[in-house]
């Protein structure tokens, strides 16, 4: 099994990090100038602080 971070169908290989949340940017987000990957990452971090 190969692990890594997938970003725009390219692979950055890192055997120590296995992604457990898949986030895909959308065309609509790109057109609106939104960084959906960053926004989702911030949401996950903020939610983890509430626990």
Secondary structure, DSSP 8 states (H G I E B T S, - for coil): ---EEEETTEEEE-TT----S-----HHHHHTT--HHHHHHHHHHHHHHH-
